[in-house]
């Protein structure tokens, strides 16, 4: 459509200022096009204001020379607002340098059985930057009953001594790297036997080590 003079109605007039109301089914973009109000140039003068009720928006427009109107202020719009979508990506790179270090240990030979109260030595050899080993005695349930005892590695090995615990079987020696508990080894199980006393022959009698007479 085009400009309709009867749709232009003055709302307020004071001195050289007039506030106009213009209703149309045209869109706001059509009304803003150059020359739309040329036919009403004698009424619409520079400095006037125009309240526009267009087919898709309500706006307040300033009137310029030759009945041209500015973009003005949109106070309501029936069309959806412009939506801008943006997608971005962030690249991230990192370098990680690592050097593998071998750390291992090996338990030395263990006795298959020891007597209660007897002192025995355990020894382990190592490779890699291992400086200290921890030795422990575990019972059959895996509970530590002696130790841990720390031993310093010298010339690739370390050792310590234990006094055999109470009689039983299933005992094991555990050795681990003091700096890395994942470097560990368990010995085969061994037995702790009860202590015994020597019998001494005295004529027709047998005497205990303590001197008491054994009666059968």
C-alpha positions, -999 to 999 in steps of 0.1 A, spaced: 0 0 0 9 37 0 4 67 21 -32 74 31 -38 110 41 -69 103 62 -49 79 84 -27 108 96 -43 124 126 -28 152 149 -27 143 186 -10 174 201 -3 207 184 16 235 202 33 264 184 54 248 156 53 213 171 28 186 163 25 150 175 9 129 148 -7 95 148 -5 74 116 -22 40 113 -15 16 84 -14 -20 75 20 -14 59 51 -27 76 74 -4 94 100 -9 68 76 2 41 68 34 60 105 42 65 112 39 28 122 72 12 92 91 -3 65 73 16 52 105 31 60 128 2 23 135 -4 19 147 32 49 170 31 27 201 36 15 186 70 46 168 82 72 194 90 108 190 103 107 187 141 73 170 143 69 136 158 49 107 144 34 79 164 33 50 140 10 20 143 22 -2 114 12 -37 105 42 -52 123 53 -27 149 45 4 169 71 32 169 78 68 175 94 85 145 111 119 141 100 139 111 128 154 89 129 176 59 106 168 29 84 146 51 111 120 55 111 101 88 139 86 109 141 51 123 129 63 156 121 41 186 103 8 183 80 4 213 64 -29 202 70 -55 175 49 -84 164 77 -100 144 103 -121 164 135 -103 173 167 -110 154 187 -138 168 224 -143 161 240 -176 168 278 -180 170 299 -211 174 335 -210 185 362 -235 192 393 -232 214 424 -252 205 446 -264 233 478 -282 229 502 -294 256 534 -314 256 544 -338 283 578 -353 285 585 -383 307 614 -407 313 608 -443 324 629 -454 354 631 -491 362 629 -500 399 628 -536 410 639 -558 439 645 -595 445 644 -613 479 673 -636 487 669 -673 497 648 -679 527 649 -708 552 619 -731 550 617 -731 588 632 -715 619 629 -721 656 610 -697 679 634 -671 692 660 -678 666 676 -649 648 677 -651 610 688 -627 583 668 -616 552 684 -599 522 672 -583 490 690 -571 459 678 -540 439 681 -523 406 673 -487 397 674 -457 420 663 -475 452 680 -462 483 660 -477 512 641 -510 517 615 -518 543 614 -554 556 584 -569 575 572 -603 588 536 -612 580 515 -640 595 492 -663 576 465 -638 576 487 -611 560 490 -591 592 524 -575 600 537 -591 632 573 -578 630 587 -546 614 588 -528 592 625 -523 595 642 -499 572 676 -509 557 698 -487 535 708 -501 501 745 -505 496 762 -519 466 728 -530 452 715 -548 482 702 -544 517 696 -568 546 683 -570 582 678 -596 609 646 -607 627 639 -628 657 615 -656 649 580 -650 663 557 -675 680 553 -710 665 531 -713 634 531 -717 597 523 -694 568 547 -667 578 561 -645 549 588 -619 546 577 -587 528 602 -563 513 592 -530 496 608 -499 482 605 -472 509 599 -446 481 574 -466 461 551 -491 479 541 -506 445 577 -521 442 572 -550 466 579 -587 469 567 -615 493 587 -645 501 574 -681 500 558 -691 533 579 -706 561 573 -723 594 583 -712 629 589 -743 651 587 -745 689 620 -742 708 635 -774 721 658 -784 750 686 -809 749 685 -840 770 716 -850 789 724 -886 798 734 -892 835 738 -929 842 705 -945 836 686 -912 837 681 -885 812 684 -849 824 669 -818 808 692 -790 798 682 -772 830 694 -802 851 660 -816 860 655 -854 858 633 -867 830 608 -893 843 591 -916 817 
